[in-house]
């Protein structure tokens, strides 16, 4: 009888000393980064400006959802490819639904300590996809000014000249 009480006691302690999201979710997420057209250079930096990854699309990279106690980690992905406009996308975490399971399972310890510290209270999207726009040339058709003397003008243009003085 005492053994059953010990097992129940250990189970209760382990439940109340862990967070629900920490048990049923994770704090690192694989995120697929892709572009249309593929083969774009991608640069991922975190909100502190630290480079996390540099490579080409498509790729899948595992990113950390939490930054610090009750603070999520955001990432900026920059896509570039010759002939296309550079484009950026922001990866913003959302609160993981399992975090609210602490009300039933993890209690206040899970809700206020474990999940916020481990980052398990945050969830990242599974993919980021962008369509790159073709680069628009800023140069219009090249026009030039050519200065000629009246002797160099063709005859049909000489006839249309207007005397100014």
DSSP file (Angstrom, degrees, kcal/mol; ACC not computed):
  #  RESIDUE AA STRUCTURE BP1 BP2  ACC     N-H-->O    O-->H-N    N-H-->O    O-->H-N    TCO  KAPPA ALPHA  PHI   PSI    X-CA   Y-CA   Z-CA
    1    1 A X     >        0   0    0      0, 0.0     4,-1.7     0, 0.0     5,-0.1   0.000 360.0 360.0 360.0 -39.6    0.0    0.0    0.0
    2    2 A X  H  >  +     0   0    0      1,-0.2     4,-2.1     2,-0.2     5,-0.1   0.840 360.0  58.0 -66.4 -32.5    2.9    2.3    0.9
    3    3 A X  H  > S+     0   0    0      2,-0.2     4,-2.3     1,-0.2    -1,-0.2   0.901 104.9  49.7 -64.2 -42.7    4.4    1.6   -2.6
    4    4 A X  H  > S+     0   0    0      1,-0.2     4,-2.5     2,-0.2     5,-0.2   0.905 110.0  51.0 -63.4 -41.2    1.3    2.8   -4.4
    5    5 A X  H  X S+     0   0    0     -4,-1.7     4,-2.3     1,-0.2    -1,-0.2   0.889 109.9  50.1 -63.9 -39.1    1.3    6.0   -2.3
    6    6 A X  H  X S+     0   0    0     -4,-2.1     4,-2.5     2,-0.2    -2,-0.2   0.912 111.0  48.6 -64.9 -42.9    5.0    6.6   -3.1
    7    7 A X  H  X S+     0   0    0     -4,-2.3     4,-2.5     2,-0.2    -2,-0.2   0.926 112.8  47.7 -62.9 -45.8    4.4    6.1   -6.9
    8    8 A X  H  X S+     0   0    0     -4,-2.5     4,-2.5     1,-0.2    -1,-0.2   0.908 111.8  51.0 -61.7 -41.9    1.4    8.5   -6.8
    9    9 A X  H  X S+     0   0    0     -4,-2.3     4,-2.3    -5,-0.2    -2,-0.2   0.920 111.0  47.3 -62.5 -45.1    3.4   11.0   -4.8
   10   10 A X  H  X S+     0   0    0     -4,-2.5     4,-2.5     2,-0.2    -2,-0.2   0.904 112.6  50.1 -64.2 -42.1    6.3   10.9   -7.4
   11   11 A X  H  X S+     0   0    0     -4,-2.5     4,-2.1     2,-0.2    -2,-0.2   0.910 111.0  48.8 -62.7 -42.2    3.9   11.2  -10.3
   12   12 A X  H  X S+     0   0    0     -4,-2.5     4,-2.3     2,-0.2    -2,-0.2   0.912 112.1  48.3 -65.0 -42.7    2.2   14.2   -8.7
   13   13 A X  H  X S+     0   0    0     -4,-2.3     4,-1.4     1,-0.2    -2,-0.2   0.921 111.8  49.4 -64.1 -43.7    5.5   15.9   -8.0
   14   14 A X  H  < S+     0   0    0     -4,-2.5     4,-0.2     1,-0.2    -1,-0.2   0.858 111.8  49.4 -66.5 -33.6    6.8   15.3  -11.6
   15   15 A X  H >< S+     0   0    0     -4,-2.1     3,-0.9     1,-0.2    -1,-0.2   0.924 114.0  44.1 -69.1 -43.2    3.5   16.7  -13.0
   16   16 A X  H 3< S+     0   0    0     -4,-2.3    -2,-0.2     1,-0.2    -1,-0.2   0.643 110.8  54.5 -79.6 -13.6    3.6   19.9  -10.9
   17   17 A X  T 3< S+     0   0    0     -4,-1.4     2,-0.3    -5,-0.2    -1,-0.2   0.338 105.0  62.0-100.1   7.4    7.3   20.5  -11.5
   18   18 A X  S <  S-     0   0    0     -3,-0.9    92,-0.3    -4,-0.2     2,-0.3  -0.874  81.2-118.5-124.9 162.2    7.0   20.4  -15.3
   19   19 A X     >  -     0   0    0     -2,-0.3     4,-1.5    91,-0.2     5,-0.1  -0.719  17.0-128.2 -99.1 152.5    5.1   22.6  -17.7
   20   20 A X  H  > S+     0   0    0     -2,-0.3     4,-2.8    79,-0.2     5,-0.3   0.934 111.0  45.9 -64.9 -47.0    2.4   21.3  -20.0
   21   21 A X  H  > S+     0   0    0      1,-0.2     4,-2.2     2,-0.2    -1,-0.2   0.859 109.7  56.2 -65.5 -33.2    4.0   22.8  -23.1
   22   22 A X  H  4 S+     0   0    0      2,-0.2    -1,-0.2     1,-0.2    -2,-0.2   0.841 114.1  40.2 -65.5 -32.3    7.4   21.5  -22.1
   23   23 A X  H  < S+     0   0    0     -4,-1.5    -2,-0.2    -3,-0.3    -1,-0.2   0.922 128.3  28.0 -80.2 -47.9    5.9   18.0  -21.9
   24   24 A X  H  < S+     0   0    0     -4,-2.8    -3,-0.2    -5,-0.1    -2,-0.2   0.538 125.3  30.9 -97.5  -8.5    3.7   18.0  -25.0
   25   25 A X  S  < S-     0   0    0     -4,-2.2     2,-0.3    -5,-0.3    95,-0.1  -0.398  73.4-123.6-128.9-156.8    5.5   20.5  -27.2
   26   26 A X        -     0   0    0     94,-0.2    96,-0.1    96,-0.2    -3,-0.1  -0.917  11.3-135.7-149.3 172.9    9.0   21.7  -27.9
   27   27 A X  S    S+     0   0    0     -2,-0.3    38,-3.1     1,-0.1    39,-0.5   0.490  89.0  64.1-113.5  -7.1   11.1   24.9  -27.9
   28   28 A X  E     -A   64   0A   0     36,-0.2     2,-0.4    37,-0.1    36,-0.2  -0.968  67.0-169.5-117.5 133.8   13.0   24.2  -31.2
   29   29 A X  E     -A   63   0A   0     34,-2.9    34,-3.0    -2,-0.4     2,-0.5  -0.973  23.4-128.0-128.5 135.9   11.1   24.1  -34.5
   30   30 A X  E     -A   62   0A   0     -2,-0.4     2,-0.5    32,-0.3    32,-0.3  -0.699  30.3-168.3 -76.6 127.3   12.1   23.0  -38.0
   31   31 A X  E     -A   61   0A   0     30,-3.0    30,-2.4    -2,-0.5     2,-0.5  -0.978  13.5-142.8-121.7 124.3   11.1   25.8  -40.4
   32   32 A X  E     -Ab  60 127A   0     94,-2.8    96,-3.0    -2,-0.5     2,-0.5  -0.755  14.3-161.7 -87.2 126.3   11.1   25.3  -44.1
   33   33 A X  E     +Ab  59 128A   0     26,-3.4    26,-2.1    -2,-0.5    25,-0.7  -0.943  20.8 161.4-111.0 123.8   12.3   28.4  -46.0
   34   34 A X  E     - b   0 129A   0     94,-2.6    96,-1.5    -2,-0.5     2,-0.3  -0.962  18.2-167.2-143.0 157.7   11.4   28.5  -49.7
   35   35 A X  E     - b   0 130A   0     -2,-0.3     2,-0.5    94,-0.2    96,-0.2  -0.960  28.7-104.0-141.0 158.3   11.1   31.0  -52.6
   36   36 A X  E    S+ b   0 131A   0     94,-1.8    96,-2.2    -2,-0.3     2,-0.2  -0.973 114.1  34.6-121.3 112.8    9.7   31.1  -56.1
   37   37 A X  S    S-     0   0    0     -2,-0.5     3,-0.4    94,-0.2    -1,-0.2   0.527 103.5-135.5 -74.6 158.5   11.9   30.9  -58.0
   38   38 A X  S    S+     0   0    0      1,-0.2    20,-0.2    -2,-0.2    -2,-0.1  -0.231  78.7  61.5 -74.4 170.3   14.1   28.6  -56.0
   39   39 A X        +     0   0    0     18,-2.0    -1,-0.2     1,-0.3     2,-0.2   0.605  67.0 148.4  87.9  12.0   17.8   29.0  -55.6
   40   40 A X        -     0   0    0     -3,-0.4    17,-2.2    41,-0.1     2,-0.4  -0.524  53.7-112.1 -76.7 146.8   17.6   32.4  -53.9
   41   41 A X  E     -CD  56  80B   0     39,-2.9    39,-2.2    15,-0.2     2,-0.4  -0.652  37.2-161.3 -75.2 131.0   20.2   33.3  -51.4
   42   42 A X  E     -CD  55  79B   0     13,-3.3    13,-2.1    -2,-0.4     2,-0.4  -0.938  12.7-170.5-119.6 142.2   18.7   33.5  -47.9
   43   43 A X  E     -CD  54  78B   0     35,-1.8    35,-2.6    -2,-0.4     2,-0.5  -0.994   6.2-163.5-129.6 123.1   20.1   35.2  -44.8
   44   44 A X  E     +CD  53  77B   0      9,-2.9     8,-3.4    -2,-0.4     9,-1.5  -0.936  12.9 173.4-111.4 124.5   18.4   34.6  -41.4
   45   45 A X  E     -CD  51  76B   0     31,-2.3    31,-2.9    -2,-0.5     6,-0.2  -0.951  24.7-129.0-125.7 149.4   19.2   37.0  -38.6
   46   46 A X  E >   - D   0  75B   0      4,-2.2     3,-2.2    -2,-0.3    29,-0.2  -0.301  41.5 -88.8 -87.1-180.0   17.7   37.2  -35.1
   47   47 A X  T 3  S+     0   0    0     27,-1.1    28,-0.1     1,-0.3    -1,-0.1   0.648 127.3  59.1 -67.4 -14.0   16.3   40.3  -33.5
   48   48 A X  T 3  S-     0   0    0      2,-0.1    -1,-0.3     0, 0.0     3,-0.1   0.439 119.9-108.5 -90.3  -0.7   19.7   41.1  -32.1
   49   49 A X    <   +     0   0    0     -3,-2.2     2,-0.4     1,-0.3    -2,-0.1   0.521  69.8 147.1  87.0   6.1   21.2   41.2  -35.6
   50   50 A X        -     0   0    0      1,-0.1    -4,-2.2     2,-0.0     2,-0.4  -0.625  52.5-120.2 -79.7 128.7   23.1   37.9  -35.1
   51   51 A X  E     +C   45   0B   0     -2,-0.4    -6,-0.3    -6,-0.2     3,-0.1  -0.545  34.4 174.2 -70.7 124.8   23.4   35.9  -38.3
   52   52 A X  E     -     0   0B   0     -8,-3.4     2,-0.3    -2,-0.4    -7,-0.2   0.789  62.5  -3.4 -98.2 -38.5   21.8   32.5  -37.7
   53   53 A X  E     -C   44   0B   0     -9,-1.5    -9,-2.9     2,-0.0    -1,-0.4  -0.992  48.4-170.5-158.2 145.4   22.0   31.0  -41.2
   54   54 A X  E     +C   43   0B   0     -2,-0.3     2,-0.2   -11,-0.2   -11,-0.2  -0.975  41.5  99.6-138.9 128.4   23.1   31.8  -44.8
   55   55 A X  E     -C   42   0B   0    -13,-2.1   -13,-3.3    -2,-0.4     2,-0.3  -0.866  63.6 -67.3-173.2-155.9   22.4   29.5  -47.7
   56   56 A X  E     -C   41   0B   0    -15,-0.3     2,-0.3    -2,-0.2   -15,-0.2  -0.877  57.7 -71.1-122.9 156.0   20.0   29.0  -50.6
   57   57 A X  S    S+     0   0    0    -17,-2.2   -18,-2.0    -2,-0.3   -23,-0.2  -0.641  99.6  46.5 -89.4 148.5   16.3   28.1  -50.9
   58   58 A X  S    S+     0   0    0    -25,-0.7     2,-0.3    -2,-0.3   -24,-0.2   0.575  78.8 132.6 -83.7 155.5   14.7   25.7  -50.3
   59   59 A X  E     -A   33   0A   0    -26,-2.1   -26,-3.4    -2,-0.1     2,-0.4  -0.978  45.0-136.0-155.7 161.9   16.1   24.6  -47.0
   60   60 A X  E     +A   32   0A   0     -2,-0.3     2,-0.4   -28,-0.3   -28,-0.2  -0.996  25.5 179.2-124.9 127.8   14.8   23.5  -43.6
   61   61 A X  E     -A   31   0A   0    -30,-2.4   -30,-3.0    -2,-0.4     2,-0.6  -0.969  27.7-125.7-129.7 143.5   16.5   25.0  -40.5
   62   62 A X  E     -A   30   0A   0     -2,-0.4     2,-0.3   -32,-0.3   -32,-0.3  -0.794  33.0-171.5 -91.6 122.9   15.7   24.3  -36.8
   63   63 A X  E     -A   29   0A   0    -34,-3.0   -34,-2.9    -2,-0.6     2,-0.4  -0.872  24.2-117.6-118.8 148.5   15.1   27.6  -34.9
   64   64 A X  E     -A   28   0A   0     -2,-0.3   -36,-0.2   -36,-0.2     9,-0.1  -0.674  17.1-159.9 -83.7 132.8   14.7   28.3  -31.2
   65   65 A X        +     0   0    0    -38,-3.1     8,-2.7    -2,-0.4     2,-0.3   0.848  69.8  59.7 -83.3 -35.8   11.3   29.8  -30.3
   66   66 A X  E     +F   72   0C   0    -39,-0.5     6,-0.3    52,-0.3     3,-0.1  -0.680  47.9 178.9 -99.7 149.5   12.2   31.4  -26.9
   67   67 A X  E     -     0   0C   0      4,-3.4     2,-0.3     1,-0.5     5,-0.2   0.764  67.3 -28.2-108.9 -49.7   14.8   34.1  -26.2
   68   68 A X  E >  S-F   71   0C   0      3,-1.6     3,-2.7    48,-0.1    -1,-0.5  -0.853  99.3 -32.3-154.3-175.5   14.5   34.7  -22.5
   69   69 A X  T 3  S-     0   0    0      1,-0.3    48,-0.2    -2,-0.3     3,-0.1  -0.309 131.0 -14.2 -54.8 116.7   12.0   34.5  -19.7
   70   70 A X  T 3  S+     0   0    0     46,-0.6     2,-0.5     1,-0.2    -1,-0.3   0.710 114.2 116.9  58.3  25.3    8.6   35.3  -21.2
   71   71 A X  E <   -F   68   0C   0     -3,-2.7    -4,-3.4    45,-0.4    -3,-1.6  -0.979  53.2-150.6-128.1 122.2   10.3   36.6  -24.3
   72   72 A X  E     -F   66   0C   0     -2,-0.5     2,-0.5    -6,-0.3    -6,-0.3  -0.471  17.6-121.0 -86.4 160.7   10.0   35.1  -27.8
   73   73 A X        -     0   0    0     -8,-2.7     2,-0.3    -2,-0.1    20,-0.2  -0.904  24.2-161.6-106.8 125.3   12.7   35.1  -30.5
   74   74 A X        -     0   0    0     -2,-0.5   -27,-1.1    18,-0.1     2,-0.3  -0.770   3.7-159.5-102.9 151.2   11.9   36.7  -33.9
   75   75 A X  E     -DE  46  91B   0     16,-1.8    16,-3.1    -2,-0.3     2,-0.5  -0.956   8.7-148.3-129.3 148.1   13.8   36.2  -37.0
   76   76 A X  E     -DE  45  90B   0    -31,-2.9   -31,-2.3    -2,-0.3     2,-0.5  -0.977  11.8-160.5-116.0 128.2   14.2   38.2  -40.3
   77   77 A X  E     -DE  44  89B   0     12,-3.5    12,-2.4    -2,-0.5     2,-0.5  -0.938   3.2-162.0-110.2 123.6   14.8   36.2  -43.5
   78   78 A X  E     -DE  43  88B   0    -35,-2.6   -35,-1.8    -2,-0.5     2,-0.4  -0.923   3.8-162.2-108.3 127.1   16.2   38.2  -46.4
   79   79 A X  E     +DE  42  87B   0      8,-3.7     8,-2.2    -2,-0.5     2,-0.3  -0.901  14.5 170.0-107.6 132.9   15.8   36.6  -49.9
   80   80 A X  E     +D   41   0B   0    -39,-2.2   -39,-2.9    -2,-0.4     2,-0.3  -0.999   7.2 163.1-144.2 144.2   18.0   37.8  -52.8
   81   81 A X    >   -     0   0    0      3,-0.5     3,-2.2    -2,-0.3   -41,-0.1  -0.947  46.5 -96.0-156.5 135.1   18.6   36.6  -56.3
   82   82 A X  T 3  S+     0   0    0     -2,-0.3     3,-0.1     1,-0.3    -2,-0.0  -0.278 112.7  22.4 -55.3 133.4   20.1   38.3  -59.4
   83   83 A X  T 3  S+     0   0    0      1,-0.3    52,-2.7    51,-0.1     2,-0.3   0.416 111.6  89.0  89.8  -0.9   17.4   39.7  -61.6
   84   84 A X  B <  S-G  134   0D   0     -3,-2.2    -3,-0.5    50,-0.3    -1,-0.3  -0.937  82.6-103.5-130.2 151.3   14.9   39.9  -58.7
   85   85 A X        -     0   0    0     48,-3.1    48,-0.3    -2,-0.3     2,-0.2  -0.469  42.8-108.9 -69.1 140.9   14.0   42.4  -56.1
   86   86 A X        -     0   0    0     -2,-0.1     2,-0.3    -6,-0.1    -6,-0.2  -0.476  41.7-170.0 -68.5 141.6   15.3   41.7  -52.6
   87   87 A X  E     -E   79   0B   0     -8,-2.2    -8,-3.7    -2,-0.2     2,-0.3  -0.984  10.7-155.8-137.4 146.8   12.5   40.7  -50.2
   88   88 A X  E     -E   78   0B   0     -2,-0.3     2,-0.3   -10,-0.2   -10,-0.2  -0.907   4.9-170.2-122.1 152.9   12.3   40.1  -46.5
   89   89 A X  E     -E   77   0B   0    -12,-2.4   -12,-3.5    -2,-0.3     2,-0.5  -0.990  15.6-139.2-137.0 144.8   10.0   38.0  -44.3
   90   90 A X  E     -E   76   0B   0     -2,-0.3     2,-0.8   -14,-0.2   -14,-0.2  -0.904   5.9-148.3-108.5 131.2    9.7   38.1  -40.5
   91   91 A X  E     -E   75   0B   0    -16,-3.1   -16,-1.8    -2,-0.5     2,-0.5  -0.875  22.8-175.4 -97.5 109.5    9.2   34.8  -38.5
   92   92 A X        -     0   0    0     -2,-0.8    33,-0.2   -18,-0.2   -18,-0.1  -0.914  17.1-134.9-110.6 127.9    7.1   35.7  -35.5
   93   93 A X        -     0   0    0     -2,-0.5     2,-0.3   -20,-0.2    31,-0.2  -0.402  16.0-157.3 -75.7 156.5    6.4   33.2  -32.8
   94   94 A X  E     -H  123   0E   0     29,-2.5    29,-2.8    -2,-0.1     2,-0.3  -0.832  34.7 -83.2-123.7 166.4    2.9   32.7  -31.3
   95   95 A X  E     -H  122   0E   0     -2,-0.3    27,-0.3    27,-0.2     2,-0.2  -0.564  46.9-120.2 -73.4 130.4    1.8   31.3  -28.0
   96   96 A X    >   -     0   0    0     25,-2.8     3,-1.8    -2,-0.3     4,-0.4  -0.514  12.8-133.9 -70.4 132.9    1.7   27.5  -28.1
   97   97 A X  G >  S+     0   0    0      1,-0.3     3,-1.1    -2,-0.2     4,-0.3   0.796 103.5  65.2 -58.7 -30.1   -1.8   26.2  -27.3
   98   98 A X  G >  S+     0   0    0      1,-0.2     3,-1.4     2,-0.2     4,-0.3   0.710  84.0  75.8 -68.0 -18.2   -0.3   23.6  -25.0
   99   99 A X  G X  S+     0   0    0     -3,-1.8     3,-1.4     1,-0.3    -1,-0.2   0.876  90.9  55.2 -58.9 -36.4    0.9   26.4  -22.8
  100  100 A X  G X  S+     0   0    0     -3,-1.1     3,-1.3    -4,-0.4     4,-0.3   0.591  86.8  80.0 -76.0  -8.8   -2.7   26.8  -21.5
  101  101 A X  G X> S+     0   0    0     -3,-1.4     4,-3.2    -4,-0.3     3,-1.0   0.656  72.8  80.9 -67.0 -14.9   -2.7   23.1  -20.6
  102  102 A X  G <4>S+     0   0    0     -3,-1.4     5,-2.8    -4,-0.3    -1,-0.2   0.781  78.3  68.1 -61.1 -25.4   -0.8   24.3  -17.5
  103  103 A X  G <45S+     0   0    0     -3,-1.3    -1,-0.3     1,-0.2    -2,-0.2   0.887 116.2  24.1 -60.4 -37.5   -4.2   25.3  -16.1
  104  104 A X  T <45S+     0   0    0     -3,-1.0    -2,-0.2    -4,-0.3    -1,-0.2   0.838 141.4  12.7 -95.3 -38.9   -5.1   21.5  -15.9
  105  105 A X  T  <5S+     0   0    0     -4,-3.2    -3,-0.2     2,-0.1   -87,-0.1   0.878 125.7  37.3-108.9 -55.2   -1.7   19.8  -15.7
  106  106 A X  T  >5S-     0   0    0     -5,-0.4     4,-1.6     1,-0.2     3,-0.3   0.664  82.4-162.0 -83.6 -17.6    1.3   21.9  -15.0
  107  107 A X  H  >< -     0   0    0     -5,-2.8     4,-2.1    -6,-0.2   -87,-0.2  -0.138  52.8 -39.6  65.8-165.9   -0.2   24.4  -12.6
  108  108 A X  H  > S+     0   0    0      1,-0.2     4,-3.0     2,-0.2     5,-0.4   0.827 136.6  59.2 -65.8 -33.0    1.4   27.7  -11.7
  109  109 A X  H  >>S+     0   0    0     -3,-0.3     5,-2.2     1,-0.2     4,-1.8   0.933 110.9  41.5 -63.0 -44.5    4.9   26.3  -11.7
  110  110 A X  I  <>S+     0   0    0     -4,-1.6     5,-2.0   -92,-0.3     6,-0.4   0.892 119.7  44.7 -67.0 -39.5    4.5   25.2  -15.3
  111  111 A X  I  <5S+     0   0    0     -4,-2.1    -2,-0.2    -9,-0.2    -1,-0.2   0.857 125.6  27.8 -75.9 -36.7    2.8   28.4  -16.4
  112  112 A X  I  <5S+     0   0    0     -4,-3.0    -3,-0.2    -5,-0.2    -2,-0.2   0.639 135.5  13.9-102.8 -16.5    5.0   30.9  -14.6
  113  113 A X  I  X5S+     0   0    0     -4,-1.8     4,-2.0    -5,-0.4     5,-0.2   0.717 119.3  41.8-123.3 -63.5    8.4   29.2  -14.5
  114  114 A X  I  ><S+     0   0    0     -5,-2.2     4,-2.5     1,-0.2     6,-0.3   0.952 117.3  39.3 -64.4 -57.4    9.0   26.1  -16.6
  115  115 A X  H  >XS+     0   0    0     -5,-2.0     4,-1.3     1,-0.2     6,-1.2   0.897 117.1  49.2 -64.7 -41.3    7.4   26.9  -19.9
  116  116 A X  H  45S+     0   0    0     -6,-0.4   -46,-0.6     2,-0.2   -45,-0.4   0.882 115.0  45.1 -64.9 -35.5    8.5   30.6  -20.0
  117  117 A X  H  <5S+     0   0    0     -4,-2.0    -2,-0.2     1,-0.2    -1,-0.2   0.912 116.3  44.1 -73.8 -42.4   12.1   29.7  -19.2
  118  118 A X  H  <5S-     0   0    0     -4,-2.5   -52,-0.3    -5,-0.2    -1,-0.2   0.672 105.7-125.2 -77.0 -16.2   12.4   26.8  -21.6
  119  119 A X  T ><5S+     0   0    0     -4,-1.3     3,-1.7    -5,-0.2    -3,-0.2   0.484  74.4 126.6  83.9   2.6   10.7   28.7  -24.4
  120  120 A X  T 3 < +     0   0    0     -5,-0.6   -94,-0.2    -6,-0.3    -4,-0.2   0.603  58.0  72.7 -70.8 -10.0    8.2   25.9  -24.8
  121  121 A X  T 3  S+     0   0    0     -6,-1.2   -25,-2.8    -7,-0.1     2,-0.3   0.609  91.9  71.6 -77.2  -9.7    5.3   28.4  -24.4
  122  122 A X  E <   -H   95   0E   0     -3,-1.7     2,-0.4   -27,-0.3   -27,-0.2  -0.770  63.4-163.3-109.0 152.0    6.2   29.7  -28.0
  123  123 A X  E     -H   94   0E   0    -29,-2.8   -29,-2.5    -2,-0.3     2,-0.3  -0.997   7.2-149.0-134.4 138.1    5.6   28.1  -31.3
  124  124 A X        -     0   0    0     -2,-0.4   -31,-0.1   -31,-0.2   -94,-0.1  -0.747  31.1 -99.5-101.9 152.6    7.2   29.0  -34.7
  125  125 A X        -     0   0    0     -2,-0.3    -1,-0.1   -33,-0.2     3,-0.1  -0.325  26.5-128.3 -66.1 155.4    5.5   28.6  -38.1
  126  126 A X  S    S+     0   0    0      1,-0.2   -94,-2.8   -95,-0.1     2,-0.3   0.725  83.1  17.0 -80.3 -21.2    6.4   25.4  -40.1
  127  127 A X  E     -b   32   0A   0    -96,-0.2     2,-0.4   -67,-0.0   -94,-0.2  -0.999  51.1-158.4-152.3 156.0    7.3   27.3  -43.3
  128  128 A X  E     +b   33   0A   0    -96,-3.0   -94,-2.6    -2,-0.3     2,-0.4  -0.988  22.4 176.4-131.5 120.6    8.1   30.6  -44.8
  129  129 A X  E     +b   34   0A   0     -2,-0.4     2,-0.3   -96,-0.2   -94,-0.2  -0.988   2.9 178.4-130.6 135.2    7.5   31.0  -48.6
  130  130 A X  E     -b   35   0A   0    -96,-1.5   -94,-1.8    -2,-0.4     2,-0.6  -0.951  23.8-138.5-131.9 154.1    7.9   34.1  -50.7
  131  131 A X  E     -b   36   0A   0     -2,-0.3     2,-0.3   -96,-0.2   -94,-0.2  -0.966  26.2-138.4-110.2 120.0    7.5   34.9  -54.4
  132  132 A X        -     0   0    0    -96,-2.2     2,-0.3    -2,-0.6   -46,-0.1  -0.577  12.2-134.0 -81.1 137.6   10.3   37.1  -55.7
  133  133 A X        -     0   0    0     -2,-0.3   -48,-3.1   -48,-0.3     3,-0.1  -0.703  27.5-105.3 -89.7 140.5    9.3   39.9  -58.1
  134  134 A X  B     -G   84   0D   0     -2,-0.3   -50,-0.3   -50,-0.2     2,-0.2  -0.367  42.4-102.6 -63.7 143.2   11.4   40.5  -61.2
  135  135 A X        -     0   0    0    -52,-2.7     2,-0.5     1,-0.1    -1,-0.1  -0.464  29.6-139.9 -70.0 133.4   13.7   43.5  -60.9
  136  136 A X        -     0   0    0     -2,-0.2     2,-0.2    -3,-0.1    -1,-0.1  -0.842  21.9-120.0 -95.8 126.7   12.5   46.5  -62.9
  137  137 A X        -     0   0    0     -2,-0.5    -1,-0.0     1,-0.2     0, 0.0  -0.463  13.1-153.6 -68.3 131.5   15.2   48.3  -64.6
  138  138 A X  S    S+     0   0    0     -2,-0.2     2,-0.5     2,-0.1    -1,-0.2   0.644  73.4  86.8 -79.8 -14.5   15.5   51.9  -63.4
  139  139 A X        -     0   0    0      3,-0.0     2,-0.1     1,-0.0     3,-0.1  -0.741  66.8-154.4 -88.5 130.1   17.0   53.0  -66.8
  140  140 A X        -     0   0    0     -2,-0.5     3,-0.1     1,-0.2    -2,-0.1  -0.346  53.0 -52.6 -86.1 178.5   14.6   53.9  -69.5
  141  141 A X  S    S-     0   0    0      1,-0.1     2,-0.3    -2,-0.1    -1,-0.2  -0.289  72.4-104.0 -55.6 134.6   15.6   53.6  -73.1
  142  142 A X        -     0   0    0     -3,-0.1     2,-0.4     1,-0.0    -1,-0.1  -0.429  42.6-175.7 -68.9 125.8   18.9   55.4  -73.5
  143  143 A X        -     0   0    0     -2,-0.3     2,-0.3    -3,-0.1    -3,-0.0  -0.931   2.8-169.5-118.3 145.7   18.5   58.8  -75.2
  144  144 A X        -     0   0    0     -2,-0.4     2,-0.5     2,-0.0    -2,-0.0  -0.928  21.2-126.2-134.9 160.1   21.4   61.0  -76.1
  145  145 A X        -     0   0    0     -2,-0.3     2,-0.5     2,-0.0    -2,-0.0  -0.913  24.0-169.3-105.9 126.2   21.9   64.5  -77.3
  146  146 A X        -     0   0    0     -2,-0.5     2,-0.5     2,-0.0    -2,-0.0  -0.971   9.1-151.2-120.0 125.9   24.0   64.9  -80.4
  147  147 A X        +     0   0    0     -2,-0.5     2,-0.3     0, 0.0    -2,-0.0  -0.835  23.3 169.1 -99.4 127.6   25.2   68.3  -81.5
  148  148 A X        -     0   0    0     -2,-0.5     2,-0.2     2,-0.0    -2,-0.0  -0.905  32.1-114.8-131.8 159.6   25.8   68.8  -85.2
  149  149 A X    >>  -     0   0    0     -2,-0.3     3,-1.3     1,-0.1     4,-0.5  -0.503  36.5-105.8 -87.6 166.0   26.4   71.8  -87.4
  150  150 A X  G >4 S+     0   0    0      1,-0.3     3,-0.7     2,-0.2    -1,-0.1   0.783 119.9  61.5 -64.2 -26.4   23.9   72.9  -90.0
  151  151 A X  G 34 S+     0   0    0      1,-0.2    -1,-0.3     0, 0.0    -3,-0.0   0.760 100.6  53.7 -71.0 -23.2   26.1   71.4  -92.7
  152  152 A X  G <4 S+     0   0    0     -3,-1.3    -1,-0.2     2,-0.1    -2,-0.2   0.555  86.6 103.8 -89.0  -8.2   25.8   67.9  -91.2
  153  153 A X  S << S-     0   0    0     -3,-0.7     2,-0.0    -4,-0.5     5,-0.0  -0.482  78.1-112.7 -74.4 141.3   22.0   68.0  -91.2
  154  154 A X    >>  -     0   0    0     -2,-0.2     4,-1.6     1,-0.1     3,-0.8  -0.363  30.9-109.8 -66.7 156.8   20.2   66.0  -93.9
  155  155 A X  H 3> S+     0   0    0      1,-0.2     4,-1.5     2,-0.2    -1,-0.1   0.856 115.2  56.3 -58.2 -41.5   18.3   68.0  -96.4
  156  156 A X  H 34 S+     0   0    0      1,-0.2     4,-0.4     2,-0.2    -1,-0.2   0.794 109.8  47.1 -66.8 -26.5   14.7   67.1  -95.2
  157  157 A X  H X4 S+     0   0    0     -3,-0.8     3,-0.7     2,-0.2     4,-0.3   0.809 105.0  59.7 -81.3 -30.9   15.6   68.3  -91.7
  158  158 A X  H >< S+     0   0    0     -4,-1.6     3,-1.1     1,-0.2    -2,-0.2   0.864 100.1  57.5 -61.9 -36.0   17.1   71.6  -93.0
  159  159 A X  T 3< S+     0   0    0     -4,-1.5    -1,-0.2     1,-0.2    -2,-0.2   0.757 104.2  51.8 -67.0 -26.2   13.7   72.5  -94.6
  160  160 A X  T <  S+     0   0    0     -3,-0.7    -1,-0.2    -4,-0.4    -2,-0.2   0.395  83.3 116.7 -94.2   3.2   11.9   72.2  -91.2
  161  161 A X    <   -     0   0    0     -3,-1.1     2,-0.4    -4,-0.3    -3,-0.0  -0.422  53.5-148.1 -72.0 147.0   14.3   74.6  -89.3
  162  162 A X        -     0   0    0     -2,-0.1     2,-0.3     0, 0.0    -2,-0.1  -0.969  15.0-126.3-118.0 131.0   12.9   77.9  -87.9
  163  163 A X        -     0   0    0     -2,-0.4     0, 0.0     1,-0.1     0, 0.0  -0.600  18.0-166.0 -77.3 133.2   15.1   81.0  -87.8
  164  164 A X              0   0    0     -2,-0.3    -1,-0.1     1,-0.1     0, 0.0   0.745 360.0 360.0 -94.7 -27.0   15.2   82.5  -84.2
  165  165 A X              0   0    0      0, 0.0    -1,-0.1     0, 0.0    -2,-0.1   0.397 360.0 360.0-132.1 360.0   16.7   85.9  -84.9
